[in-house]
Amino acid sequence: MRILCVVNGAYGERIASFLSQASPPGWDVLSWRGPVRLPVLLDEPEGHLPDSLPRVDLLISLAESPGLADLAPELAVLCGAEAVILPVDRYSWLPVGLAGQIARRCRERGLGFASPSPFCSLSSRPDGHPLINAFAVRFGSPDLHCEVAAGRVVSVGLDREAPCGNTQFVADRLVGVSVGDAVERASLLHHYYPCLAGMELAASNSHTLLHRAAKMTGAAVSRALGHSTVTDPARASTSGEENEHAFACLSGDVER
């Protein structure tokens, strides 16, 4: 699968870079950097399009402005994409009303469409487009499995990663943590990655996007613990060194 990420700032560049590194064999993740400043409402979108784009299967709009987000349907047609993923991680970048308009225009053009809010809530759906579902199997709502021994987490594996790479960051730092503290610790680590979702509230939601994303990570850990494999207690930490290592990141620099 060939994927084109539309970016115009650090948020989109970071996700595109991670997807390029973490994608499975046979996937090719490309980026196109669009203009930073565009009118919020584009009367003639065609006048703001590039002359050409590489041919791809799936377009992911990671625009940090409403104007560039508004170009998603036209960009998808230009690059031959069959489907569009339009994440909502900041309402200032993609207001709810605009996301609805873009969804309508995509469907008018026969494009598959998904607009997860936040991006890490993406999941495959029975009625979803096959390309979006294929992406969502690998990247989207976090999913984990783990082993526990003597009341501590001894290993954590990923079944599905968040599109920004947050889940692996959290999983690596849960080894050695007590089972009773793991869910709360996971939510805290989610923030320290740091999470890319915003702190705005939409009228229809009682939690910020950042809070919702952190709760999904915590829920993934809770599910993993509920179905965890109990292994030899000798593998568990008795000195607490693993637990201290798990939180070394909180006092150090995290690459942004």
C-alpha positions in Angstrom: 0.0 0.0 0.0 1.2 3.5 -0.9 0.3 6.3 1.5 0.6 10.0 1.1 0.7 12.1 4.2 -0.3 15.8 3.7 1.7 17.9 6.2 2.5 21.6 6.9 4.0 21.5 10.3 5.7 19.6 13.1 2.6 17.6 14.1 2.1 16.1 10.7 5.8 15.6 10.0 6.3 13.6 13.3 3.4 11.3 12.5 4.5 10.8 8.9 8.0 10.1 10.0 6.9 7.5 12.5 4.6 5.8 10.0 7.4 5.6 7.4 9.7 3.9 10.0 7.0 1.6 11.5 5.1 0.5 8.4 5.2 -3.2 7.5 7.1 -4.5 4.4 5.3 -3.6 1.2 4.0 -0.3 2.5 5.5 3.0 1.1 4.7 6.2 3.2 5.4 9.4 1.4 4.8 13.1 2.4 3.8 16.2 0.6 4.3 19.5 2.4 1.5 22.0 1.7 1.4 25.7 2.2 1.3 27.0 5.8 -1.1 29.9 5.1 -4.3 29.3 3.1 -7.7 31.0 3.4 -10.0 29.2 5.8 -12.6 29.0 3.0 -11.4 28.2 -0.5 -13.7 29.3 -3.2 -11.5 27.7 -5.9 -9.5 24.8 -4.3 -8.0 23.9 -7.7 -6.0 27.1 -7.7 -4.1 25.9 -4.6 -3.2 22.4 -5.8 0.4 21.3 -6.8 1.0 20.6 -10.4 1.4 16.9 -9.6 1.6 14.4 -6.8 2.9 10.8 -6.6 0.3 8.1 -7.3 -0.8 6.5 -4.0 -3.7 4.3 -2.6 -4.5 6.2 0.6 -4.2 9.9 1.6 -3.9 10.9 5.2 -4.4 14.6 5.8 -2.3 15.8 8.8 -2.8 19.5 8.0 -2.4 22.1 10.8 -4.8 24.6 9.2 -8.4 24.5 8.1 -7.4 25.7 4.6 -5.0 22.8 3.9 -7.4 20.3 5.4 -10.1 21.6 3.1 -8.0 20.5 0.1 -8.1 16.8 1.0 -10.7 15.7 -1.5 -9.0 17.5 -4.4 -5.5 16.2 -3.3 -6.9 12.7 -3.1 -8.2 12.8 -6.7 -5.0 14.4 -7.9 -2.8 11.5 -6.5 -5.3 8.8 -7.4 -6.1 7.8 -3.8 -9.1 5.6 -3.2 -9.6 6.7 0.4 -8.9 9.5 2.8 -8.2 9.5 6.5 -8.8 13.0 8.1 -7.9 12.8 11.8 -9.2 15.4 14.2 -6.5 16.1 16.8 -7.1 19.8 17.1 -10.4 21.5 16.5 -8.6 24.7 15.6 -7.0 22.9 12.7 -10.1 21.0 11.7 -13.5 22.3 13.0 -16.2 19.8 13.3 -18.4 21.5 10.7 -15.6 21.6 8.2 -14.8 17.9 8.7 -18.4 17.1 7.9 -18.2 19.1 4.7 -15.0 17.4 3.6 -16.6 14.0 4.3 -19.5 14.9 2.0 -17.2 16.0 -0.8 -15.0 12.9 -0.5 -18.1 10.6 -0.8 -19.4 12.6 -3.8 -16.1 11.7 -5.5 -16.4 8.0 -4.6 -13.7 8.1 -2.0 -13.6 6.0 1.2 -13.5 8.3 4.2 -12.7 8.2 8.0 -12.3 11.1 10.4 -11.2 9.6 13.8 -11.2 12.0 16.7 -8.5 11.7 18.0 -6.4 9.9 15.4 -5.7 7.0 17.9 -9.4 6.2 18.0 -9.3 4.8 14.4 -10.5 1.2 14.1 -11.5 -1.1 11.3 -15.3 -1.3 10.6 -17.4 -3.8 8.8 -18.6 -1.0 6.5 -15.2 0.7 6.3 -13.2 1.0 3.1 -10.7 -1.9 2.7 -7.7 0.4 2.6 -8.7 2.3 5.7 -9.4 -1.0 7.5 -6.0 -2.3 6.4 -4.3 0.8 7.9 -6.5 0.6 11.1 -5.4 -3.0 11.7 -1.8 -1.7 12.2 -2.3 1.8 13.4 -5.2 3.2 15.4 -6.9 2.4 18.7 -4.1 0.9 21.0 -4.1 -2.8 21.6 -1.7 -4.7 23.9 -0.9 -8.1 25.4 1.2 -8.7 28.5 2.7 -11.1 31.0 2.6 -10.6 34.7 4.3 -12.4 37.6 4.2 -11.8 41.4 1.9 -8.8 40.8 4.2 -7.0 38.4 4.2 -6.5 34.6 7.2 -8.5 33.2 6.5 -7.9 29.4 4.3 -5.9 27.2 3.7 -6.5 23.4 1.9 -4.5 20.8 -1.0 -5.8 18.7 -1.8 -2.3 17.4 0.1 0.9 17.7 -1.2 4.5 17.9 -0.4 6.4 14.7 2.1 8.6 16.5 4.1 5.8 18.2 2.8 6.6 21.7 1.8 3.0 22.5 5.3 1.5 22.2 6.7 4.3 24.4 4.2 3.5 27.1 4.6 -0.3 26.8 8.4 -0.1 27.1 8.1 1.7 30.4 5.5 -0.5 32.1 7.9 -3.4 32.6 8.4 -3.8 36.4 5.4 -1.7 37.3 2.9 -3.2 39.8 -0.3 -4.5 38.3 -2.3 -2.2 40.5 -0.5 0.9 39.3 -0.1 0.0 35.6 -3.3 1.6 34.2 -2.8 5.0 36.0 0.9 4.8 35.0 0.1 4.2 31.4 -2.2 7.3 31.2 0.6 9.4 32.8 3.2 8.0 30.4 0.9 8.7 27.5 1.1 12.5 28.3 4.9 12.3 28.6 5.4 10.9 25.1 4.1 13.7 24.6 0.6 13.2 23.1 -0.2 15.3 20.1 -3.9 15.7 20.7 -5.2 19.1 21.7 -6.9 20.5 24.9 -9.9 22.0 23.2 -13.4 20.9 24.1 -16.1 20.3 21.5 -19.6 21.2 22.5 -20.7 17.5 22.2 -17.8 16.1 24.4 -17.0 16.4 28.0 -13.3 15.5 27.7 -10.5 17.1 25.7 -9.0 15.1 22.8 -5.8 14.7 24.9 -7.8 13.2 27.8 -9.7 10.9 25.5 -6.5 9.7 24.0 -4.9 9.0 27.4 -8.0 7.1 28.5 -7.8 4.9 25.4 -4.2 4.0 26.3 -5.2 3.2 29.9 -8.1 1.1 28.7 -5.8 -0.9 26.4 -3.5 -1.6 29.4 -6.5 -2.6 31.5 -7.7 -5.0 28.8 -4.3 -6.5 28.5 -4.0 -7.0 32.2 -7.4 -8.6 32.3 -6.3 -11.2 29.7 -2.6 -11.3 30.8 -0.5 -14.5 30.9 0.7 -15.3 34.4 4.3 -16.5 34.2 7.0 -17.8 36.5 7.2 -15.5 39.6 11.0 -15.7 39.4 10.8 -13.3 36.4 9.2 -10.6 38.4 11.3 -7.7 39.8 12.2 -8.1 43.5 14.6 -5.1 43.7 12.4 -2.5 42.1 15.1 -1.6 39.5 12.8 -2.2 36.6 10.2 0.1 38.1 12.7 2.8 38.5 13.9 2.3 34.9 10.3 2.6 33.8 10.1 6.2 35.0 13.6 7.3 34.0 11.9 9.0 31.1 10.0 11.4 33.3 13.1 13.3 34.3 14.9 13.1 31.0 14.4 14.5 27.6 11.9 12.9 25.3 12.4 13.4 21.5 9.6 15.4 20.1 
